[in-house]
Amino acid sequence: MDSTPPPLPPVDAPCTEQILAQPVLIGGQLLPGTEGMTLGDVELDVLKGGRFLSFTWNISVILLSYRKNTGLIYVPSHRKSGHHALGWGVFSLLFGWWGFPWGLIYTPASLWKNASGGNDHTRDILTVLLGADHANEIMQQAVPRKADGLLWTLRVLIFLVLGLICYGFYCLFQNV
């Protein structure tokens, strides 16, 4: 017997209890962070602040620079997104600067995006799963996410690094 759930309905189909009882699948894959949750559970959690997020990272070596997004992850309302943002932010901070010129451009952009809480794909995912009208209704009622302590830590870390860079340039040009 096949244990896979039935396929998702067309985008603008009305939400029914049968649809909301399904796991959160995109392309037949369970989205990370939604383990043990149904689509109805995710819908209720999004109203409380849960979000589908990805984070940006970059790495550079002399003339080669790469900027990529992480895979999509669901961060429930009771969990903070800061540990993901801080991890990828520190990675970019350590390994992103070393390419010219793009490393110097990609790294601040990655840090800014992660310090802002990542790339929010919640509306897009809900539109695919529940239809545009229902997704818009949910997002209008949803509580916005607030920055947690780790996001603020990343923000402070960014300002410290920028301060050190400015101080280094100041010292360099004082001796000229």
C-alpha positions as CSV (number, residue, x, y, z in Angstrom):
1,M,0.0,0.0,0.0
2,D,1.3,3.4,-1.0
3,S,1.8,5.7,2.1
4,T,2.4,8.9,0.2
5,P,-0.2,11.6,0.8
6,P,-2.4,12.7,-2.1
7,P,-1.1,15.4,-4.3
8,L,-1.7,19.0,-3.4
9,P,-4.8,20.7,-5.0
10,P,-4.5,23.4,-7.7
11,V,-3.3,26.7,-6.3
12,D,-6.7,28.4,-6.1
13,A,-8.7,25.4,-4.7
14,P,-10.5,26.1,-1.4
15,C,-8.8,24.8,1.8
16,T,-10.5,21.8,3.3
17,E,-9.8,19.7,6.4
18,Q,-8.4,17.0,4.2
19,I,-5.8,19.4,2.7
20,L,-4.9,20.9,6.0
21,A,-4.3,17.4,7.5
22,Q,-1.5,16.8,5.0
23,P,2.2,17.2,5.7
24,V,4.0,20.2,4.2
25,L,5.5,18.8,1.0
26,I,7.1,20.8,-1.9
27,G,8.1,18.7,-4.8
28,G,7.4,15.5,-2.8
29,Q,9.9,16.5,-0.2
30,L,9.0,17.3,3.5
31,L,10.2,20.9,4.2
32,P,12.8,21.0,7.0
33,G,11.4,22.3,10.3
34,T,7.9,20.9,9.6
35,E,8.5,17.4,10.8
36,G,5.5,16.2,12.7
37,M,3.4,19.1,11.6
38,T,0.4,19.2,9.2
39,L,-0.3,22.0,6.9
40,G,-3.0,23.1,9.3
41,D,-0.5,23.2,12.1
42,V,1.8,25.3,10.0
43,E,-1.0,27.7,9.1
44,L,-1.8,28.3,12.8
45,D,1.9,28.7,13.6
46,V,2.4,31.2,10.9
47,L,-0.3,33.3,12.5
48,K,1.8,33.3,15.7
49,G,5.0,34.2,13.9
50,G,6.4,31.0,12.2
51,R,8.2,31.7,8.9
52,F,9.7,29.9,6.0
53,L,13.2,31.3,5.7
54,S,16.5,31.0,3.9
55,F,19.8,32.6,4.7
56,T,22.5,34.1,2.5
57,W,26.2,33.1,2.7
58,N,29.2,33.8,0.6
59,I,32.8,32.6,0.2
60,S,35.6,34.2,-1.7
61,V,39.1,33.3,-2.8
62,I,41.1,36.1,-4.5
63,L,39.2,36.5,-7.8
64,L,36.4,34.0,-7.2
65,S,33.4,34.9,-5.1
66,Y,30.2,32.9,-4.6
67,R,27.0,34.0,-3.0
68,K,24.3,31.5,-2.3
69,N,21.1,31.0,-0.3
70,T,20.7,28.1,2.1
71,G,17.9,25.7,1.6
72,L,14.4,26.6,2.8
73,I,13.7,25.9,6.5
74,Y,10.6,26.5,8.6
75,V,11.3,28.3,11.8
76,P,8.3,27.8,14.2
77,S,7.0,30.7,16.2
78,H,8.5,29.3,19.4
79,R,12.0,29.1,18.0
80,K,14.3,31.9,17.0
81,S,15.9,32.4,13.6
82,G,19.0,34.1,15.1
83,H,21.1,30.9,15.4
84,H,20.7,30.3,11.7
85,A,21.4,33.9,10.8
86,L,24.4,34.1,13.2
87,G,25.9,30.9,11.9
88,W,25.7,31.9,8.2
89,G,26.7,35.5,9.1
90,V,29.8,34.5,10.9
91,F,30.7,32.1,8.0
92,S,30.4,35.0,5.5
93,L,32.3,37.3,7.9
94,L,35.2,34.9,8.0
95,F,35.3,33.6,4.5
96,G,33.5,36.2,2.3
97,W,35.8,39.2,2.2
98,W,38.8,37.6,0.5
99,G,37.7,38.1,-3.2
100,F,38.2,41.2,-5.2
101,P,35.9,43.0,-6.0
102,W,32.8,40.8,-5.4
103,G,33.8,39.6,-1.9
104,L,33.7,43.2,-0.7
105,I,30.2,43.6,-2.2
106,Y,28.7,40.2,-1.4
107,T,29.8,40.0,2.2
108,P,28.0,43.2,3.5
109,A,24.9,42.3,1.4
110,S,24.9,38.8,3.0
111,L,25.4,40.1,6.5
112,W,22.7,42.7,6.1
113,K,20.2,40.1,4.8
114,N,21.0,37.7,7.6
115,A,21.0,40.4,10.3
116,S,17.5,41.4,9.0
117,G,16.3,37.8,9.8
118,G,16.9,36.1,6.5
119,N,14.9,35.8,3.3
120,D,11.2,35.4,4.1
121,H,9.5,33.0,1.7
122,T,6.4,32.4,3.8
123,R,3.9,34.1,1.5
124,D,5.3,32.3,-1.6
125,I,5.2,28.9,0.1
126,L,1.7,29.4,1.5
127,T,0.5,30.6,-2.0
128,V,1.8,27.3,-3.5
129,L,0.3,25.2,-0.8
130,L,-3.0,27.0,0.0
131,G,-3.7,29.3,-2.9
132,A,-3.1,33.1,-3.3
133,D,-6.3,34.3,-1.6
134,H,-5.9,32.1,1.5
135,A,-2.1,32.9,1.7
136,N,-2.8,36.7,1.6
137,E,-5.5,36.3,4.3
138,I,-3.1,34.4,6.6
139,M,-0.2,36.9,6.1
140,Q,-2.4,39.9,6.8
141,Q,-3.4,38.4,10.2
142,A,0.1,37.0,11.0
143,V,2.2,38.4,13.8
144,P,5.5,39.8,12.5
145,R,8.6,38.2,13.8
146,K,10.8,40.2,16.1
147,A,14.6,40.2,16.2
148,D,15.9,37.8,18.9
149,G,19.1,38.1,20.9
150,L,21.2,36.3,18.4
151,L,20.1,38.6,15.5
152,W,21.1,41.5,17.7
153,T,24.4,39.8,18.4
154,L,25.0,39.5,14.7
155,R,24.2,43.2,14.2
156,V,26.6,44.2,17.0
157,L,29.3,42.0,15.5
158,I,28.8,43.6,12.1
159,F,29.1,47.1,13.6
160,L,32.2,46.0,15.6
161,V,33.9,44.7,12.4
162,L,32.9,47.8,10.4
163,G,34.3,50.0,13.3
164,L,37.6,48.1,13.2
165,I,37.8,48.5,9.5
166,C,37.1,52.2,9.7
167,Y,39.7,52.5,12.6
168,G,42.2,50.7,10.5
169,F,41.7,53.1,7.6
170,Y,41.9,56.0,10.0
171,C,45.2,54.8,11.4
172,L,46.6,54.1,7.9
173,F,45.8,57.5,6.6
174,Q,47.1,59.3,9.8
175,N,50.6,58.0,9.0
176,V,50.5,59.2,5.4
